[in-house]
Amino acid sequence: MLANYLIGLREGLEAALIVTILIAYVVKIDRRDLLARIWLGVGLAVLLALGIGALLTYGTYGLSFTAQETIGGVLSIVATGLVTWMVFWMLRTARDLKGHLHGNIDKHLVGSGLGLVLVAFLAVGREGIETALFLWAAVQATGATTMPLLGAALGIATAIGLGALIYAGMLKINLGKFFTYTGAILIIVAAGVLSYGVHDLQEAGILPGLHALAFNVSAAVPPDSWYGTLLKGTLNFSPATTWLEMFAWLAYAVPTLTLFITKSRHGRTSTRPATHTPQASASAPLAAH
């Protein structure tokens, strides 16, 4: 549940920040007539995410075991790739998210502003698709439905509340640190999703080594114990892990986390000014209104 809460919080906060910046900017330039366009794009993005979630959930019913495991394995790997891209994209973009979105808005202000529907749809839809896919992978990995969905819902609700407070000027957070810390945690979570995807492909017979275990600590960490459930739900940890699963986890987590930490440190060093400027503050992009 904790990992899914984090997914909901991070993805939800990204979407909330984007919507906040879009709304604040059109209000600032006195184009309130365009607010309906933004909300239309947001609504369509939410419907798309829900549709994809429903398709993933119900679309595999009736398929053979091998087909289900193959689809689960492939989508887990895709989810890992999307989360990896997302954490690095936000690491690069967070410092100038406001300017990036303002540029997109300015290009679509001509005429009726219908282009803003596309801007809001693409910006929020990306977060929604990533959330739906990652949650589906988490549900497949844990075998539970209620807790992952509840965790994600609570995370999204928290993000909406934070977005409202930020828009009202009642809250400022250091977005650089927030996305850096949550990005590092999500890389570890994504490594577990990748490992589980490899296990699914082994179950389907596509990858070998299903019975070649690197370790089996089921006696010390029973899968049905509270701590076994906690480790499974947060890190996708399996007490019985094959060599290929362990290799996939290490081959992804070690270089990806190292590169992420290196880039985050380089970014802080390269943008550290002699005096504070609006762009130097990670919370500055939200002060658009």
C-alpha positions in Angstrom: 0.0 0.0 0.0 2.9 2.4 0.8 4.4 2.0 -2.6 1.0 2.6 -4.3 0.4 5.6 -2.1 3.7 7.0 -3.2 2.8 6.4 -6.8 -0.5 8.1 -6.4 1.1 11.0 -4.5 3.9 11.6 -6.9 1.9 11.2 -10.2 -1.0 13.0 -8.7 1.1 15.9 -7.5 2.8 16.2 -10.9 -0.7 16.4 -12.5 -1.9 18.8 -9.8 1.1 21.1 -10.3 0.6 21.1 -14.1 -3.1 22.0 -13.8 -2.3 24.6 -11.2 0.3 26.3 -13.4 -2.0 26.2 -16.4 -5.0 27.7 -14.5 -2.8 30.3 -12.8 -1.3 31.5 -16.1 -4.5 31.9 -18.0 -6.0 33.8 -15.0 -2.9 36.0 -14.8 -3.2 37.0 -18.5 -7.0 37.5 -18.0 -8.1 34.7 -20.2 -10.6 33.0 -17.9 -12.6 32.0 -20.9 -10.0 29.3 -21.5 -10.5 27.6 -18.1 -13.2 25.4 -19.5 -10.7 24.2 -22.2 -8.2 23.2 -19.5 -10.8 21.3 -17.5 -12.0 19.5 -20.6 -8.5 18.3 -21.3 -8.1 17.2 -17.7 -11.5 15.3 -17.8 -10.6 13.5 -21.0 -7.2 12.5 -19.5 -8.9 11.0 -16.5 -11.3 9.1 -18.6 -8.4 7.7 -20.7 -6.6 6.6 -17.6 -9.7 4.9 -16.2 -10.3 3.2 -19.5 -6.8 1.8 -19.7 -7.1 0.6 -16.2 -10.4 -1.2 -17.0 -8.9 -2.7 -20.2 -5.9 -4.0 -18.3 -8.1 -5.4 -15.5 -10.9 -7.1 -17.6 -9.2 -7.6 -20.9 -7.2 -10.6 -19.9 -10.1 -12.6 -18.5 -10.6 -15.8 -20.5 -7.0 -16.0 -21.7 -4.8 -19.0 -21.0 -2.4 -19.0 -18.1 0.5 -18.7 -20.4 -1.0 -15.7 -22.2 -1.9 -14.0 -18.9 1.6 -14.5 -17.5 3.1 -13.2 -20.8 1.0 -10.1 -20.8 1.7 -9.5 -17.1 5.5 -9.9 -17.7 5.6 -7.6 -20.7 3.4 -4.9 -19.1 5.5 -5.0 -15.9 8.6 -4.3 -18.0 6.8 -1.5 -19.8 5.7 -0.1 -16.5 9.3 -0.1 -15.2 10.4 1.7 -18.4 7.7 4.4 -18.0 8.5 5.0 -14.3 12.2 5.3 -15.1 11.5 7.8 -17.9 9.1 9.7 -15.6 11.6 10.1 -12.7 14.4 11.3 -15.0 12.1 13.6 -17.0 10.8 15.3 -13.8 14.4 15.5 -12.5 15.3 17.5 -15.6 12.1 19.5 -16.0 11.1 20.4 -12.4 13.4 23.4 -12.3 11.6 25.0 -15.3 8.2 23.4 -15.3 6.5 26.7 -15.3 8.4 28.1 -18.3 7.9 24.8 -20.2 4.1 24.9 -19.7 3.8 28.7 -20.3 5.5 28.2 -23.7 2.9 25.5 -24.6 0.1 27.8 -23.5 1.3 30.7 -25.5 1.4 28.6 -28.7 -2.2 27.7 -28.3 -3.8 31.0 -27.3 -4.7 32.0 -30.8 -8.4 31.9 -31.6 -10.7 29.8 -29.4 -7.8 28.2 -27.5 -8.9 24.7 -28.3 -5.2 23.7 -28.4 -5.2 24.1 -24.6 -7.5 21.0 -24.4 -4.6 19.1 -26.0 -2.0 20.6 -23.7 -3.9 19.7 -20.6 -4.9 16.3 -22.0 -1.3 15.3 -22.9 0.2 16.7 -19.7 -2.3 15.0 -17.3 -2.9 12.0 -19.5 0.7 11.0 -19.3 0.6 10.8 -15.5 -2.7 8.9 -15.6 -1.4 6.3 -18.0 1.7 5.7 -16.0 -0.3 5.4 -12.8 -2.8 3.0 -14.3 -0.1 0.7 -15.8 2.0 0.8 -12.6 -0.9 0.1 -10.4 -2.0 -2.8 -12.6 1.5 -4.3 -12.3 1.4 -3.8 -8.5 -1.9 -5.6 -8.3 -0.6 -8.5 -10.4 2.5 -8.8 -8.3 0.8 -8.8 -4.9 -2.4 -10.6 -5.8 -4.4 -8.0 -3.9 -6.7 -5.4 -5.3 -8.2 -3.4 -2.5 -5.0 -2.2 -0.7 -3.1 -1.1 -3.9 -6.1 0.8 -5.2 -6.8 2.3 -1.7 -3.2 3.4 -1.4 -3.2 5.0 -4.8 -6.5 6.8 -4.1 -5.2 8.2 -0.8 -2.1 9.4 -2.6 -4.0 11.1 -5.3 -6.4 12.7 -2.8 -3.4 14.0 -0.8 -1.9 15.4 -4.1 -5.1 17.2 -4.9 -5.2 18.7 -1.5 -1.6 19.8 -1.7 -2.3 21.3 -5.2 -5.2 23.3 -3.8 -3.1 24.6 -1.0 -0.2 25.5 -3.3 -2.6 27.4 -5.7 -4.1 29.3 -2.8 -0.6 30.3 -1.7 -0.9 28.6 1.7 1.8 26.0 1.0 5.3 26.0 -0.5 7.3 22.8 -0.9 10.8 22.2 -2.3 9.8 20.4 -5.5 13.4 19.6 -6.3 14.0 17.6 -3.1 10.5 16.1 -3.2 11.0 14.6 -6.7 14.5 13.6 -6.0 13.7 11.6 -2.9 10.5 10.1 -4.3 12.3 9.3 -7.6 15.0 7.3 -5.7 12.4 5.3 -3.9 10.4 4.7 -7.0 13.5 3.3 -8.8 13.7 0.7 -6.0 10.0 -0.1 -6.4 10.4 -0.3 -10.2 13.2 -2.7 -9.7 10.8 -5.0 -7.9 8.2 -4.6 -10.6 10.8 -5.5 -13.2 11.9 -8.6 -11.2 8.3 -9.7 -10.9 7.8 -9.2 -14.7 10.8 -11.5 -15.2 9.1 -14.1 -12.9 5.9 -13.9 -15.0 7.9 -14.5 -18.2 9.5 -17.5 -16.5 6.1 -18.8 -15.5 5.0 -18.5 -19.1 8.1 -20.5 -20.2 9.5 -17.6 -22.3 12.5 -17.2 -20.0 14.4 -20.1 -18.4 15.4 -20.7 -14.8 12.1 -20.8 -13.0 13.3 -23.4 -10.5 16.9 -22.1 -10.2 16.6 -20.2 -6.9 19.2 -17.7 -5.8 17.8 -17.8 -2.3 14.7 -19.0 -0.5 14.0 -17.3 2.9 10.3 -18.3 3.0 10.9 -19.8 6.5 12.2 -16.5 7.9 9.9 -14.3 5.8 6.6 -16.2 5.3 4.7 -14.7 2.3 1.5 -14.6 4.4 3.1 -12.9 7.4 2.5 -9.2 8.0 6.1 -8.3 7.3 6.2 -10.6 4.2 3.1 -8.9 2.9 4.6 -5.5 3.7 7.8 -6.3 1.8 5.8 -7.6 -1.1 3.5 -4.7 -1.2 6.2 -2.0 -1.0 9.2 -3.5 -2.7 7.7 -6.5 -4.6 10.1 -8.6 -2.6 9.8 -12.4 -3.1 11.2 -14.7 -0.4 11.9 -17.3 -3.1 13.8 -15.5 -5.9 15.4 -17.0 -9.0 18.8 -16.1 -10.2 17.4 -14.4 -13.2 15.0 -12.3 -11.1 17.9 -11.2 -8.8 20.1 -10.4 -11.8 17.4 -8.3 -13.4 16.8 -6.4 -10.1 20.5 -5.7 -9.7 21.2 -4.9 -13.3 18.4 -2.3 -13.2 18.6 -0.9 -9.7 22.3 -0.4 -9.3 23.1 1.6 -12.5 19.8 3.4 -12.7 20.0 4.6 -9.1 23.6 5.6 -9.5 22.9 7.6 -12.6 19.8 9.2 -10.9 21.8 10.3 -7.8 24.7 11.6 -10.0 22.3 13.6 -12.2 20.4 15.0 -9.2 23.7 16.1 -7.5 25.0 17.6 -10.8 21.7 19.5 -11.3 21.8 21.0 -7.8 25.4 22.1 -8.3 24.9 23.6 -11.8 21.8 25.6 -10.7 23.1 26.9 -7.4 23.2 30.7 -7.8 25.1 33.2 -5.8 21.9 34.8 -4.7 18.4 33.5 -4.7 16.4 34.1 -7.9 12.8 33.0 -8.7 14.0 30.1 -10.8 16.4 28.9 -8.1 13.5 28.1 -5.8 11.9 24.8 -6.6 8.6 26.1 -5.4 8.8 29.3 -7.6 6.9 27.8 -10.6 3.8 27.7 -8.5 3.7 31.4 -7.8 2.2 32.2 -11.1 -0.9 33.8 -9.7 
